[in-house]
Amino acid sequence: MKLKILDLFSGIGGFSLGLEATGHFETAAFCEIEPYCQKVLKKHWPDVPIFDDIRKLKGTDIGTVDIITGGYPCQPFSVAGKQKAEQDPRHLWPEYFRLIQELRPTWVIGENVSGHIKLGLDSVLEDLESEGYAARAFSISASSVGATHKRERVWIVGNSQHNGSSTTEKSRSFEETSNDNEERSN
C-alpha cells in the first residue's frame, strides 16, 4: 500500500502529482480555497475529497495520513508584500500546525518564499520541534534545478520518529505503513 498525503494549499496539485509519480504515495484529501484550482483538482483526482478552508478543516474530517504537504500563503513573508509575518491575517501556518497536531503524520513538507527565512521560519521550526519533529529548512532556487530564473524557495521537511508525539513509540517504516494500509483495506 501507499503512504497517504494530506495536500494543503493545494493549488493545482503539484505536491501530490510529484509524490504520486514516485509510485509510493496516494492523496487522501486536498484543501484549496480557489474555485479554479478546485476544478483542476477535481478533473485530475475525481475521487479525492477537496476541502475549501483550512480554518474549518478538522483532523477528524481526514482520517489517518502519513504526510502533510503544503505551500502555505507567502504574502506575510514576501518582499513583494508588507512583510507583516505573524501579524498578517493571511498567516495560515498556525492552521497548518494545528492539523499537524491533530493528525500526527510521520512526515511534514512545507514550502514558502525566501523572505520567510527572516520572517517566521524560526517559529515554524520551533513549532515542529515542540511536537517531536526533527525539522530542517533548505533554500533551493529554481535555477539550481534547471530553470532560467532564480525564484528562491524555502523547503521545510519534518520527520517524527514517534509519529508526531513525544512518546518512545517509534514511527512506522515505509514497509510497516504499507502493511498497515493493506490490512485496513482488507
TORKOL-643339 format. One record per residue (C-alpha): residue in one letter; x, y, z negated. Coordinates in Angstrom, 2 decimals, decimal comma. Each point is the difference from the previous one (the first is absolute). Example, Ala and Ser with C-alpha at 12.3 -4.5 7.8 and 13.67 -1.06 7.14 Angstrom:
2
resn; east; north; up
A; 12,30; -4,50; -7,80
S; 1,37; 3,44; 0,66
***
This chain:
186
resn; east; north; up
M; 0,00; 0,00; 0,00
K; 0,94; 3,61; 0,46
L; 0,65; 2,80; -2,49
K; -2,98; 2,36; -0,40
I; 0,40; 3,73; 0,72
L; -2,00; 2,94; -1,29
D; 0,78; 2,74; 2,54
L; -0,68; 3,46; -1,50
F; -0,05; 3,27; 1,99
S; -0,07; -2,38; 2,93
G; -0,11; 2,37; 2,95
I; -0,31; -2,34; 2,97
G; 1,57; -2,95; -1,80
G; 3,76; 0,33; 0,49
F; 0,98; -1,70; -3,24
S; -2,38; -2,91; 0,60
L; 1,00; -0,34; 3,65
G; 3,69; -0,20; -0,86
L; -0,41; -2,37; -2,94
E; -2,47; -2,26; 1,80
A; 2,37; -0,20; 2,99
T; 2,42; -1,95; -2,21
G; -2,56; -2,80; -0,33
H; 0,16; 0,06; -3,82
F; -2,68; 2,57; -0,87
E; -3,70; 0,64; 0,45
T; -1,94; 3,14; -0,85
A; -2,60; -0,37; -2,76
A; -1,33; 3,57; 0,25
F; 0,68; 3,49; 1,29
C; -0,66; 3,35; -1,64
E; -0,18; 2,86; 2,50
I; -2,13; 3,15; -0,19
E; 0,24; 1,22; 3,62
P; -2,91; -1,23; 2,21
Y; 2,09; -0,23; 3,20
C; 2,61; -2,15; -1,74
Q; -2,77; -2,18; -1,46
K; -1,27; -0,65; 3,54
V; 3,46; -1,11; 1,12
L; 0,35; -2,26; -3,04
K; -3,45; -1,55; 0,61
K; 0,92; -0,69; 3,61
H; 3,26; -1,80; -0,83
W; -1,03; -1,56; -3,35
P; -3,77; -0,53; 0,35
D; -0,28; -2,32; -3,01
V; 2,09; 2,04; -2,44
P; -1,90; 2,30; -2,39
I; 0,75; 3,73; 0,22
F; -0,49; 2,19; -3,07
D; -0,14; 3,71; 0,66
D; 1,09; 1,72; -3,22
I; 2,83; -1,13; -2,25
R; -1,48; 2,02; -2,86
K; -3,06; -2,30; 0,03
L; 1,81; -3,27; 0,76
K; 0,33; -2,44; -2,90
G; 2,24; -3,02; -0,28
T; -3,09; -2,16; -0,54
D; -1,15; 1,01; 3,51
I; 3,10; -1,67; 1,48
G; 0,95; -3,13; -1,93
T; 3,50; -1,41; -0,15
V; 2,66; 1,52; 2,25
D; 3,73; -0,66; 0,17
I; 1,07; 3,34; 1,44
I; -1,37; 3,54; 0,07
T; 1,24; 2,29; 2,76
G; -0,69; 3,60; 0,82
G; 1,30; 3,30; 1,21
Y; -1,76; 2,20; -2,52
P; -0,74; 3,61; 1,08
C; 3,15; 2,01; 0,67
Q; -1,43; 3,53; -0,18
P; 0,93; 0,46; -3,69
F; 3,68; -0,65; 0,83
S; 0,46; 1,15; 3,60
V; 2,23; 2,96; 0,85
A; -2,77; 0,98; 2,47
G; -2,41; 0,49; -2,92
K; -0,12; 1,92; -3,27
Q; 1,94; -2,73; -1,85
K; -2,27; -0,04; -3,05
A; 0,84; -3,66; -0,70
E; -2,10; -1,29; -2,92
Q; -1,98; 3,28; -0,09
D; -1,34; -0,57; 3,54
P; -3,56; -1,43; 0,04
R; 1,11; -2,32; 2,83
H; 2,53; -1,65; -2,31
L; -1,36; -3,56; 0,03
W; 2,95; -1,96; -1,39
P; -1,85; -0,28; -3,36
E; -2,85; -1,84; 1,78
Y; 2,46; -2,31; 1,80
F; 1,68; -0,67; -3,34
R; -3,34; -0,70; -1,70
L; -0,66; -2,75; 2,55
I; 3,47; -1,42; -0,60
Q; -0,83; -0,16; -3,70
E; -3,36; -1,64; 0,66
L; 1,15; -2,53; 2,60
R; 3,56; -0,76; -1,14
P; 1,45; -1,00; 3,38
T; 3,47; -1,49; 0,18
W; 1,07; 2,56; 2,63
V; -0,68; 3,70; 0,61
I; 1,14; 1,94; 3,08
G; -0,54; 3,74; 0,31
E; 1,02; 2,55; 2,60
N; 0,19; 3,78; -0,02
V; 1,85; 3,05; 1,32
S; 3,55; 0,89; -1,03
G; -1,28; 2,98; -2,04
H; -1,27; -2,60; -2,46
I; 3,60; -0,61; -1,09
K; 0,06; 3,41; -1,74
L; -3,70; 0,10; -0,85
G; -1,45; -2,92; -1,93
L; 2,02; -3,04; 1,07
D; 1,48; -0,37; -3,48
S; -3,53; -0,19; -1,44
V; -0,99; -2,70; 2,49
L; 3,05; -2,11; -0,85
E; -0,58; 0,53; -3,74
D; -3,66; -1,01; 0,36
L; 0,95; -3,22; 1,79
E; 2,72; -0,85; -2,50
S; -2,41; 0,65; -2,90
E; -2,15; -2,85; 1,36
G; 2,83; -2,50; 0,35
Y; 1,06; 0,67; 3,60
A; 3,60; 0,27; 1,13
A; -0,33; 2,91; 2,44
R; 2,34; 1,48; 2,58
A; -0,36; 2,88; 2,43
F; 1,64; 0,12; 3,42
S; 0,26; 2,94; 2,36
I; -0,15; -1,11; 3,62
S; -0,18; 2,27; 3,03
A; -1,85; -0,92; 3,17
S; 3,23; 0,55; 1,94
S; 1,71; -2,74; -2,02
V; -2,35; -2,51; 1,62
G; 0,32; 1,32; 3,54
A; -2,42; 2,95; 0,20
T; 1,12; 3,24; 1,62
H; -1,03; 2,12; -3,01
K; 1,14; 0,08; -3,62
R; -3,32; -0,17; -1,95
E; 1,42; -1,02; -3,37
R; -2,22; -2,24; -2,14
V; 0,26; -1,31; -3,55
W; -0,89; -3,66; -0,52
I; -0,75; -1,27; -3,49
V; 0,19; -3,73; -0,66
G; -1,06; -1,49; -3,31
N; 0,16; -3,62; -1,10
S; -1,21; -1,52; -3,24
Q; 1,56; -3,14; -1,34
H; -3,08; -0,23; -2,23
N; -2,81; 0,91; 2,45
G; -0,13; 3,58; -1,22
S; -0,10; -0,76; -3,73
S; 2,58; 0,11; -2,72
T; -0,48; -3,67; -0,92
T; 2,63; -2,64; 0,52
E; -2,07; -1,91; 2,54
K; 1,97; 0,02; 3,25
S; -1,48; 1,24; 3,24
R; -0,99; -2,49; 2,63
S; 2,36; -0,87; 2,78
F; -1,26; 0,14; 3,59
E; -0,48; -3,77; -0,09
E; -1,92; 0,09; -3,30
T; -2,22; 2,83; 1,24
S; -0,67; -1,89; 3,22
N; -0,91; -3,14; -1,95
D; -2,34; 1,98; -2,30
N; -1,72; 1,59; 2,99
E; -0,36; -3,39; 1,67
E; -1,62; -1,46; -3,12
R; -2,42; 2,95; -0,23
S; -1,12; -0,48; 3,59
N; -0,74; -3,72; -0,48
***
